[in-house]
Amino acid sequence: MQIPFSVVIITKNEERNISDAINSALFADEVVLVDSGSSDLTCVIAKKLGVKVIHQKWLGFGSQKNYAVSAAKNDWVFVLDADERITTDLRIEILQILQKPEFKAYSVARLNHFFGKKIKYCGLYPDYSIRLFNRKSGRFNEVNVHESFQTKEPTSTLQSPMLHLAYENVREFRTKQKKYASLSTKKPNLLRAIISPIYTFIKIYILRLGFLEGWRGLVIAFIYAEYSFLKYTK
């Protein structure tokens, strides 16, 4: 017998993405959306799809996700971002796992889409993170950016990836990385500002075979190098 579980999503102005994200999650016993002040149709769309919508002032990425997890009615939770999709294969695997979980937390791979193409190089795949877990086993760390679920329990890995519709165009990608750099807690450091971007570019474009992705690989390597520079010079 399958253990009941909830899918939780945090949002702000995600009307472009939210319908497909929710539809990929409707096999769950509950879908909870925690919105931090959308001015578009995000919440309207979610309510029409039968989702539980909660309004919560922005607390930061980790804290907001912890709040959303605590608002779910079930202990087992899958955390989904608005620009992510649970694939058919992943859905089947989740339902199988929840019949008799052997672990308290499971990592899931993300297959990232950049500028209209699935990216399997540049170090962007499998891009694992813990997404399916029993909330009693841990919580998200409360950092400004790049939050992750922390647990002391043994974890396992699901075989099927979810889709991540990362960026539609280069401008969107660059704008988001500049935002992440501004949220970084790294202290200004001139030496690292010089060395880190060079290393980042070489690592992504050459060592992680980014050149196999054509022009997209070059752009991805360059913008991540720029991000590395900005976080040490802000």
LOTOR-512643 format. One record per residue (C-alpha): x negated, y, z negated; residue in three letters. Coordinates in steps of 0.1 Angstrom, whole numbers, padded with zeros to 4 digits, always signed. Each point is the difference from the previous one (the first is absolute). Example, Ala and Ser with C-alpha at 12.3 -4.5 7.8 and 13.67 -1.06 7.14 Angstrom:
<atoms>
-0123-0045-0078ALA
-0014+0034+0007SER
</atoms>
This chain:
<atoms>
+0000+0000+0000MET
-0014+0033+0011GLN
-0010+0026-0027ILE
+0019+0033+0006PRO
-0022+0029+0010PHE
+0001+0037+0009SER
-0016+0020+0027VAL
-0010+0036-0011VAL
-0008+0029+0023ILE
-0012+0035-0009ILE
+0009+0027+0025THR
+0000+0037+0009LYS
+0013+0011+0034ASN
-0002-0034+0017GLU
+0031+0001+0022GLU
-0022-0011+0030ARG
-0011-0032-0018ASN
+0024-0009-0027ILE
+0027-0019+0019SER
-0023-0026+0015ASP
-0019-0003-0033ALA
+0033-0007-0019ILE
+0013-0024+0026ASN
-0031-0021-0002SER
+0005-0003-0038ALA
+0038-0007-0002LEU
-0006-0037-0006PHE
-0010+0010-0036ALA
+0025-0002-0028ASP
-0004+0038-0004GLU
-0016+0029+0018VAL
-0009+0031-0021VAL
-0010+0033+0015LEU
-0016+0026-0022VAL
+0000+0034+0017ASP
-0020+0030-0011SER
+0020+0028+0017GLY
+0007-0008+0036SER
+0015+0029+0020SER
+0009-0022+0030ASP
+0024-0030+0004LEU
-0022-0026-0019THR
+0024-0005-0029CYS
+0031+0002+0022VAL
-0013-0028+0022ILE
-0010-0021-0030ALA
+0034+0003-0016LYS
+0017-0010+0032LYS
-0021-0031+0000LEU
+0012-0009-0035GLY
-0033+0009-0017VAL
-0002+0012-0036LYS
-0013+0035+0002VAL
-0017+0017-0030ILE
-0012+0036-0001HIS
-0033+0006-0018GLN
-0023+0030+0000LYS
-0034-0009+0015TRP
-0023-0016-0027LEU
-0030-0009+0022GLY
-0003-0032+0021PHE
-0008-0025-0027GLY
+0024+0015-0025SER
+0028+0002+0025GLN
-0004-0036+0010LYS
+0000-0010-0037ASN
+0032+0019-0005TYR
+0016-0017+0030ALA
-0011-0034-0012VAL
+0015+0006-0034SER
+0033+0011+0016ALA
+0005-0034+0017ALA
+0023-0025-0016LYS
-0022-0029+0006ASN
-0035-0008-0014ASP
-0012-0013+0034TRP
-0006+0030+0023VAL
-0014+0007+0035PHE
-0013+0035+0005VAL
+0005+0013+0035LEU
-0009+0033+0015ASP
+0024+0018+0024ALA
-0024-0005+0029ASP
-0004-0037-0006GLU
+0021-0029+0012ARG
+0005-0035-0014ILE
-0004-0024+0029THR
+0021-0031+0006THR
-0029-0023-0009ASP
-0007+0020-0032LEU
+0036-0001-0010ARG
+0001-0038+0003ILE
-0032-0003-0020GLU
+0012+0023-0028ILE
+0032-0021-0004LEU
-0020-0032-0001GLN
-0024+0014-0026ILE
+0028+0012-0022LEU
+0015-0035-0002GLN
-0028-0009-0024LYS
-0028+0026-0003PRO
-0033-0014-0011GLU
-0015+0035-0006PHE
+0013+0033-0015LYS
-0013+0022+0029ALA
-0006-0004+0037TYR
-0020+0021+0025SER
+0014+0007+0034VAL
-0020+0009+0032ALA
+0010+0031+0020ARG
-0002+0000+0038LEU
-0006+0037+0006ASN
+0014+0018+0031HIS
-0020+0031+0011PHE
+0011+0021+0030PHE
+0023-0027+0013GLY
-0024-0030-0003LYS
-0006-0027-0025LYS
-0035+0004-0014ILE
-0018-0031-0010LYS
-0036+0014-0003TYR
-0015+0031-0017CYS
+0004-0018-0033GLY
+0038+0006+0001LEU
+0011-0036+0000TYR
+0010-0019-0021PRO
+0001+0030-0024ASP
+0012-0020-0030TYR
+0019+0015-0029SER
+0022-0015-0028ILE
+0036+0006+0010ARG
+0020-0029-0014LEU
-0002-0005-0038PHE
+0017-0005-0033ASN
+0000+0035-0015ARG
-0008-0015-0034LYS
-0034-0009+0013SER
-0014+0035+0005GLY
+0006+0035+0015ARG
-0013+0024+0025PHE
-0030+0021-0010ASN
+0009+0037-0003GLU
-0024+0016+0024VAL
+0006+0029+0024ASN
-0005-0021+0032VAL
-0006-0036+0011HIS
+0019-0015-0030GLU
+0000-0038-0005SER
+0017-0025-0022PHE
-0022-0011-0029GLN
+0004-0033-0018THR
-0021-0023-0021LYS
+0019-0030+0012GLU
-0014-0023+0028PRO
+0014+0010+0034THR
+0005-0017+0033SER
+0004+0011+0036THR
+0029-0003+0025LEU
-0009-0011+0035GLN
+0024+0021+0020SER
-0007+0038+0004PRO
+0024+0029-0002MET
+0000+0027+0027LEU
-0013+0035-0009HIS
+0009+0027+0025LEU
-0028+0021-0012ALA
-0003+0030+0025TYR
+0017+0009+0032GLU
-0026+0025+0011ASN
-0035+0013-0008VAL
+0013+0033-0015ARG
+0022-0019-0025GLU
-0030-0022-0010PHE
-0024+0029-0004ARG
+0025+0020-0020THR
+0007-0029-0024LYS
-0037-0006-0006GLN
-0006+0037-0008LYS
+0028-0003-0025LYS
-0016-0031-0016TYR
-0034+0017-0001ALA
+0016+0030-0019SER
+0014-0025-0026LEU
-0033-0018-0005SER
-0016+0002-0034THR
-0035-0001+0014LYS
-0022+0028-0011LYS
-0017+0022+0027PRO
-0033-0016+0009ASN
-0021+0013+0029LEU
-0021-0031+0004LEU
+0030-0023+0002ARG
+0017+0024+0023ALA
-0028-0005+0025ILE
-0006-0037-0005ILE
+0035-0014-0006SER
+0015+0011+0034PRO
-0028-0015+0020ILE
+0002-0033-0019TYR
+0038+0000+0003THR
-0001+0005+0038PHE
-0027-0027+0005ILE
+0019-0024-0022LYS
+0034+0004+0017ILE
-0011+0005+0036TYR
-0029-0025+0002ILE
-0002-0023-0030LEU
+0038-0006-0001ARG
+0002-0001+0038LEU
+0021+0031+0005GLY
-0014+0005+0035PHE
+0022-0030+0010LEU
+0030+0022-0005GLU
-0010+0024+0027GLY
+0006+0037-0005TRP
+0022-0007-0030ARG
-0029-0016-0018GLY
-0022+0030+0007LEU
+0027+0024-0013VAL
+0006-0021-0031ILE
-0037-0001-0008ALA
-0004+0037+0005PHE
+0030+0010-0021ILE
-0009-0023-0029TYR
-0035+0014+0001ALA
+0015+0035-0001GLU
+0021-0010-0030TYR
-0032-0013-0017SER
-0016+0034+0006PHE
+0029+0020-0013LEU
+0005-0019-0032LYS
-0036+0010-0011TYR
+0003+0036+0011THR
+0035+0011-0011LYS
</atoms>
